[in-house]
């Protein structure tokens, strides 16, 4: 699937606009750790507008060079956005608990792995990747945990036996348990 370059650019610009915030003249910074109210004279207003313009320029420059196929695919799938540094951020809202706003920034060198997980396992692959970045993280939703566990097992198998034909035609286990399993599944 090749994305229309214009729509990818528009999406990237919208993401930057959203990341900077809706009150750029009154608020400075992003997130609680660097969130501070500007003073009554709005000191820093020009600096904020300059940052806004520089972020737009960076997105347009990156788009003119061309986004990677991985980035295009993830943007078009709408599973995240580009932040003002040009890094992809996965949207994890309402994933780990009800009404929990959450996101995970994907380092540029890990984007191909995240893309491959998404292409192979869909949203469950993204859940798995985030749990590898945050060990011990579990969701309040049992289905999400089952998806994560499934992807963990499958991804370990893919890394152990990379060739899909070898994985597909590997020998079935022999013995009483294997025969029971074959009967239970209705034959293989």
Backbone as numpy.savetxt, mean C-alpha at the origin, in Angstrom:
# Nx Ny Nz CAx CAy CAz Cx Cy Cz
-2.33 -3.90 -17.72 -3.18 -2.72 -17.72 -2.29 -1.49 -17.72
-2.37 -0.69 -18.73 -1.60 0.54 -18.80 -2.54 1.70 -18.52
-2.18 2.52 -17.55 -3.04 3.62 -17.15 -2.92 4.79 -18.11
-3.97 5.53 -18.24 -3.95 6.77 -18.99 -3.10 7.77 -18.20
-2.03 8.26 -18.82 -1.06 9.13 -18.13 -1.72 10.38 -17.55
-2.66 10.94 -18.26 -3.32 12.15 -17.78 -4.05 11.88 -16.46
-4.79 10.77 -16.41 -5.56 10.47 -15.20 -4.64 10.11 -14.03
-3.52 9.47 -14.31 -2.55 9.18 -13.24 -1.99 10.49 -12.70
-1.69 11.45 -13.59 -1.18 12.75 -13.16 -2.22 13.48 -12.32
-3.46 13.49 -12.76 -4.53 14.16 -12.00 -4.66 13.52 -10.62
-4.62 12.19 -10.55 -4.72 11.50 -9.26 -3.55 11.87 -8.37
-2.35 11.92 -8.92 -1.17 12.27 -8.13 -1.27 13.70 -7.60
-1.75 14.63 -8.42 -1.92 16.02 -7.97 -2.99 16.12 -6.88
-4.06 15.36 -7.02 -5.10 15.34 -5.98 -4.54 14.80 -4.67
-3.68 13.78 -4.78 -3.08 13.21 -3.58 -2.20 14.21 -2.87
-1.40 14.96 -3.63 -0.55 15.98 -3.02 -1.42 17.04 -2.36
-2.47 17.45 -3.04 -3.38 18.46 -2.50 -3.99 17.97 -1.19
-4.38 16.73 -1.16 -4.97 16.15 0.06 -3.93 16.02 1.16
-2.70 15.66 0.80 -1.65 15.45 1.79 -1.22 16.76 2.46
-1.23 17.86 1.71 -0.82 19.15 2.28 -1.88 19.63 3.26
-3.13 19.35 3.01 -4.19 19.73 3.95 -5.09 20.80 3.40
-6.24 20.94 4.05 -7.21 21.92 3.56 -7.02 23.28 4.23
-6.17 23.37 5.23 -5.93 24.64 5.91 -4.45 25.02 5.83
-3.87 25.12 4.65 -2.43 25.35 4.57 -2.01 26.69 5.16
-2.92 27.64 5.25 -2.53 28.95 5.76 -2.59 28.99 7.28
-3.34 28.11 7.90 -3.51 28.16 9.35 -2.73 27.08 10.08
-2.42 25.99 9.41 -1.81 24.85 10.06 -0.45 24.57 9.44
0.50 24.17 10.26 1.84 23.85 9.77 2.14 22.40 10.09
2.58 21.63 9.11 3.01 20.26 9.34 1.91 19.24 9.16
2.31 17.97 9.25 1.39 16.85 9.11 1.58 15.92 10.30
0.52 15.31 10.77 0.61 14.34 11.87 0.76 15.02 13.21
0.46 14.30 14.27 0.50 14.88 15.61 1.90 15.32 16.02
2.93 14.58 15.59 4.28 14.88 16.05 4.80 16.22 15.55
4.26 16.76 14.46 4.77 18.04 13.96 3.62 18.98 13.64
2.52 18.83 14.33 1.33 19.61 14.06 1.33 20.82 14.97
1.44 22.00 14.42 1.42 23.18 15.27 0.60 24.28 14.61
-0.13 24.98 15.42 -0.97 26.08 14.96 -0.07 27.27 14.63
-0.31 27.91 13.53 0.44 29.13 13.21 -0.05 30.24 14.14
0.78 31.24 14.31 0.39 32.33 15.21 -0.70 33.21 14.56
-1.18 34.18 15.32 -2.28 35.02 14.87 -1.98 35.81 13.62
-0.71 36.05 13.34 -0.32 36.80 12.15 -0.09 35.88 10.94
-0.34 34.60 11.13 -0.16 33.59 10.07 1.27 33.54 9.57
2.23 33.68 10.48 3.63 33.55 10.10 3.85 32.19 9.46
4.60 32.17 8.42 4.86 30.92 7.71 3.93 30.70 6.54
3.01 31.63 6.32 2.05 31.48 5.23 2.75 31.34 3.89
3.71 32.21 3.61 4.43 32.15 2.34 5.21 30.84 2.21
5.85 30.41 3.32 6.61 29.17 3.29 5.69 27.98 2.97
4.50 27.99 3.53 3.55 26.90 3.28 3.14 26.88 1.82
2.84 28.07 1.26 2.45 28.12 -0.15 3.61 27.69 -1.05
4.82 28.03 -0.67 5.99 27.60 -1.44 6.13 26.08 -1.40
5.94 25.50 -0.21 6.00 24.03 -0.08 4.95 23.37 -0.95
3.78 23.95 -0.97 2.67 23.45 -1.77 3.04 23.46 -3.25
3.58 24.59 -3.72 3.99 24.70 -5.12 5.12 23.75 -5.47
6.09 23.59 -4.55 7.22 22.69 -4.80 6.74 21.24 -4.88
5.77 20.88 -4.04 5.23 19.52 -4.09 4.54 19.26 -5.42
3.78 20.24 -5.92 3.13 20.10 -7.22 4.17 19.98 -8.32
5.22 20.83 -8.27 6.28 20.77 -9.27 6.94 19.40 -9.30
7.18 18.82 -8.12 7.83 17.50 -8.04 6.96 16.43 -8.69
5.65 16.47 -8.43 4.75 15.47 -9.01 4.73 15.61 -10.53
4.66 16.84 -11.01 4.63 17.06 -12.46 5.96 16.62 -13.09
7.07 16.91 -12.43 8.38 16.48 -12.94 8.48 14.96 -12.98
8.04 14.29 -11.88 8.07 12.82 -11.85 7.18 12.24 -12.93
6.00 12.86 -13.13 5.08 12.35 -14.14 5.65 12.52 -15.54
6.39 13.61 -15.76 6.97 13.82 -17.09 8.06 12.78 -17.37
8.74 12.30 -16.32 9.72 11.23 -16.48 9.02 9.90 -16.69
7.82 9.82 -16.16 7.06 8.58 -16.24 7.10 7.83 -14.93
5.94 7.45 -14.48 5.86 6.66 -13.25 6.14 5.21 -13.59
6.63 4.48 -12.61 6.86 3.06 -12.83 5.52 2.35 -13.01
5.54 1.21 -13.66 4.31 0.43 -13.82 3.72 0.05 -12.48
4.59 -0.24 -11.51 4.11 -0.61 -10.18 3.35 0.56 -9.55
3.92 1.76 -9.65 3.27 2.93 -9.07 1.95 3.22 -9.77
1.95 3.14 -11.10 0.72 3.38 -11.87 -0.37 2.40 -11.46
-0.01 1.14 -11.34 -1.00 0.12 -11.01 -1.61 0.38 -9.63
-0.77 0.68 -8.64 -1.27 0.91 -7.29 -2.10 2.19 -7.22
-1.70 3.22 -7.94 -2.49 4.45 -7.96 -3.85 4.21 -8.62
-3.85 3.51 -9.75 -5.11 3.24 -10.46 -6.03 2.32 -9.66
-5.45 1.44 -8.86 -6.26 0.56 -8.03 -6.83 1.31 -6.83
-6.35 2.53 -6.60 -6.83 3.41 -5.54 -6.68 2.78 -4.15
-5.53 2.13 -3.92 -5.26 1.55 -2.60 -4.38 2.47 -1.77
-4.08 3.65 -2.29 -3.26 4.59 -1.56 -3.09 5.87 -2.35
-2.09 6.64 -1.97 -1.85 7.93 -2.61 -0.37 8.26 -2.56
0.00 9.29 -3.31 1.37 9.80 -3.26 1.41 10.92 -2.22
2.41 10.88 -1.34 2.55 11.99 -0.40 3.36 13.10 -1.05
3.57 14.20 -0.34 4.26 15.34 -0.95 5.74 15.08 -1.18
6.27 13.95 -0.68 7.66 13.57 -0.97 7.75 12.63 -2.18
6.60 12.30 -2.77 6.59 11.41 -3.93 6.60 9.94 -3.56
6.42 9.62 -2.28 6.37 8.22 -1.85 4.92 7.74 -1.83
4.75 6.46 -2.12 3.40 5.88 -2.10 3.01 5.54 -0.66
1.76 5.85 -0.31 1.24 5.59 1.03 0.02 4.68 0.89
0.06 3.53 1.56 -1.07 2.60 1.53 -2.16 3.08 2.48
-3.39 3.04 2.02 -4.54 3.41 2.86 -4.96 2.18 3.67
-4.82 2.26 4.97 -5.19 1.15 5.85 -6.34 1.53 6.79
-7.14 2.53 6.37 -8.26 2.95 7.21 -9.22 1.79 7.45
-9.72 1.68 8.67 -10.71 0.67 9.07 -10.24 -0.76 8.78
-8.95 -0.99 8.82 -8.41 -2.32 8.56 -8.15 -3.07 9.85
-7.59 -2.39 10.83 -7.18 -3.05 12.06 -8.24 -2.93 13.15
-9.09 -1.92 13.07 -10.17 -1.71 14.04 -11.17 -0.74 13.42
-12.38 -0.73 13.97 -13.40 0.20 13.48 -12.94 1.63 13.69
-13.19 2.48 12.71 -12.94 3.92 12.77 -11.50 4.26 13.10
-10.56 3.43 12.66 -9.15 3.68 12.89 -8.53 4.18 11.59
-8.11 5.44 11.59 -7.43 6.00 10.41 -5.98 5.57 10.47
-5.50 4.94 9.41 -4.15 4.42 9.41 -3.62 4.40 7.98
-2.31 4.52 7.87 -1.65 4.46 6.57 -0.22 3.98 6.78
0.37 3.43 5.75 1.75 2.95 5.81 2.49 3.44 4.58
3.58 4.17 4.79 4.39 4.67 3.69 5.25 3.53 3.13
5.28 3.41 1.82 6.05 2.37 1.16 7.37 2.98 0.67
8.50 2.53 1.21 9.78 3.03 0.68 9.91 2.68 -0.80
10.55 3.55 -1.55 10.65 3.38 -3.01 11.25 2.03 -3.39
12.23 1.54 -2.62 12.87 0.27 -2.97 11.98 -0.94 -2.70
10.90 -0.76 -1.93 10.00 -1.87 -1.63 8.73 -1.84 -2.48
8.59 -0.83 -3.34 7.39 -0.70 -4.16 7.18 -1.92 -5.08
8.23 -2.47 -5.72 8.00 -3.66 -6.56 7.44 -4.85 -5.76
7.94 -5.05 -4.53 7.43 -6.15 -3.72 5.97 -5.93 -3.35
5.61 -4.71 -2.97 4.22 -4.40 -2.62 3.32 -4.60 -3.84
3.79 -4.15 -4.98 3.03 -4.32 -6.21 2.83 -5.81 -6.54
3.88 -6.59 -6.40 3.77 -8.03 -6.69 2.81 -8.70 -5.72
2.89 -8.35 -4.44 1.94 -8.91 -3.47 0.50 -8.54 -3.83
0.29 -7.30 -4.26 -1.06 -6.87 -4.63 -1.54 -7.58 -5.89
-0.66 -7.73 -6.87 -1.05 -8.44 -8.10 -1.36 -9.90 -7.83
-0.62 -10.49 -6.91 -0.78 -11.92 -6.63 -1.96 -12.20 -5.69
-2.10 -11.40 -4.63 -3.08 -11.71 -3.58 -4.13 -10.63 -3.37
-4.08 -9.55 -4.14 -5.05 -8.47 -3.96 -4.82 -7.74 -2.65
-5.90 -7.24 -2.07 -5.80 -6.44 -0.85 -5.16 -7.24 0.29
-5.37 -8.55 0.31 -4.77 -9.41 1.35 -3.25 -9.32 1.31
-2.67 -9.17 0.12 -1.22 -9.01 0.01 -0.74 -7.73 0.67
-1.53 -6.67 0.55 -1.17 -5.41 1.20 -1.25 -5.54 2.72
-2.28 -6.23 3.20 -2.40 -6.47 4.65 -1.17 -7.21 5.16
-0.77 -8.24 4.43 0.39 -9.03 4.82 1.64 -8.15 4.87
1.85 -7.32 3.84 3.05 -6.49 3.80 3.11 -5.54 5.00
1.99 -4.95 5.35 1.97 -4.03 6.50 2.31 -4.79 7.78
1.81 -6.02 7.92 2.13 -6.78 9.14 3.60 -7.16 9.21
4.27 -7.27 8.06 5.71 -7.53 8.11 6.48 -6.30 8.58
5.89 -5.13 8.38 6.52 -3.88 8.83 6.21 -3.60 10.30
5.12 -4.16 10.79 4.70 -3.95 12.18 4.48 -5.32 12.83
5.54 -5.95 13.27 5.41 -7.30 13.83 4.40 -7.35 14.98
3.62 -8.41 14.98 2.64 -8.62 16.04 1.31 -7.92 15.80
1.19 -7.18 14.72 -0.04 -6.47 14.42 -1.12 -7.46 14.01
-2.27 -7.39 14.65 -3.42 -8.22 14.31 -4.64 -7.32 14.22
-5.58 -7.73 13.39 -6.80 -6.96 13.18 -7.88 -7.43 14.14
-8.82 -6.54 14.44 -10.00 -6.93 15.21 -10.92 -7.80 14.36
-10.71 -7.78 13.06 -11.57 -8.51 12.14 -10.91 -9.86 11.80
-11.58 -10.93 12.14 -11.00 -12.26 11.97 -10.70 -12.59 10.51
-11.54 -12.13 9.60 -11.28 -12.39 8.18 -9.95 -11.80 7.74
-9.66 -10.58 8.18 -8.38 -9.96 7.82 -7.22 -10.80 8.32
-7.32 -11.30 9.55 -6.25 -12.14 10.11 -6.10 -13.44 9.32
-7.22 -14.03 8.90 -7.14 -15.25 8.08 -6.48 -14.97 6.75
-6.81 -13.82 6.13 -6.18 -13.45 4.86 -4.67 -13.29 5.05
-4.27 -12.61 6.12 -2.85 -12.38 6.39 -2.13 -13.71 6.58
-2.72 -14.61 7.35 -2.11 -15.92 7.59 -1.99 -16.72 6.29
-3.02 -16.64 5.46 -2.99 -17.35 4.17 -1.85 -16.82 3.30
-1.75 -15.50 3.17 -0.71 -14.91 2.33 0.67 -15.25 2.90
0.82 -15.24 4.22 2.11 -15.57 4.84 2.55 -16.98 4.44
1.62 -17.95 4.50 1.95 -19.32 4.11 2.27 -19.41 2.62
1.44 -18.80 1.79 1.64 -18.87 0.35 2.92 -18.16 -0.08
3.20 -17.00 0.51 4.38 -16.24 0.14 5.65 -16.98 0.54
5.60 -17.67 1.70 6.74 -18.48 2.11 6.97 -19.60 1.09
5.89 -20.20 0.60 6.01 -21.26 -0.40 6.57 -20.70 -1.71
6.10 -19.51 -2.12 6.60 -18.90 -3.36 8.10 -18.62 -3.25
8.54 -18.16 -2.08 9.97 -17.89 -1.90 10.78 -19.17 -1.87
10.19 -20.26 -1.34 10.89 -21.53 -1.26 10.94 -22.22 -2.63
9.80 -22.22 -3.35 9.70 -22.85 -4.66 9.21 -21.79 -5.65
10.13 -20.99 -6.21 9.71 -19.85 -7.04 8.98 -20.23 -8.33
9.29 -21.39 -8.90 8.68 -21.78 -10.17 7.25 -22.27 -9.95
6.29 -21.61 -10.59 4.88 -21.96 -10.38 4.55 -23.37 -10.87
5.21 -23.84 -11.93 4.95 -25.20 -12.42 5.41 -26.23 -11.39
6.56 -25.99 -10.80 7.06 -26.93 -9.78 6.11 -26.96 -8.59
5.63 -25.79 -8.20 4.68 -25.74 -7.06 3.39 -26.47 -7.41
2.90 -26.27 -8.62 1.62 -26.85 -9.01 1.68 -28.37 -9.13
2.83 -28.91 -9.58 2.93 -30.34 -9.82 3.77 -31.07 -8.79
3.94 -30.48 -7.63 4.74 -31.16 -6.62 4.00 -32.41 -6.16
4.73 -33.35 -5.66 4.15 -34.64 -5.26 3.24 -34.46 -4.07
2.11 -35.14 -4.11 1.20 -35.13 -2.98 1.75 -36.06 -1.90
1.50 -35.75 -0.64 1.97 -36.64 0.43 1.27 -38.00 0.34
1.98 -39.03 0.70 1.44 -40.39 0.67 1.09 -40.80 2.10
0.27 -41.80 2.23 -0.07 -42.32 3.55 -1.54 -42.15 3.88
-1.89 -42.58 5.10 -3.28 -42.60 5.54 -3.89 -41.19 5.55
-3.18 -40.21 6.07 -3.71 -38.85 6.13 -3.94 -38.30 4.73
-3.02 -38.57 3.82 -3.17 -38.09 2.45 -4.38 -38.73 1.77
-4.58 -40.04 1.99 -5.74 -40.71 1.38 -7.03 -40.16 1.95
-7.05 -39.87 3.27 -8.24 -39.29 3.90 -8.53 -37.90 3.30
-7.48 -37.13 3.12 -7.63 -35.79 2.56 -8.18 -35.86 1.14
-7.69 -36.79 0.34 -8.17 -36.94 -1.03 -9.65 -37.31 -1.02
-10.05 -38.25 -0.16 -11.48 -38.63 -0.07 -12.31 -37.42 0.38
-11.82 -36.68 1.34 -12.54 -35.52 1.89 -12.74 -34.46 0.81
-11.74 -34.26 -0.02 -11.82 -33.24 -1.07 -12.54 -33.76 -2.31
-12.89 -35.02 -2.33 -13.61 -35.56 -3.45 -12.72 -36.02 -4.59
-11.50 -36.37 -4.28 -10.57 -36.85 -5.31 -9.73 -35.74 -5.87
-8.57 -36.11 -6.32 -7.64 -35.12 -6.89 -7.26 -35.54 -8.28
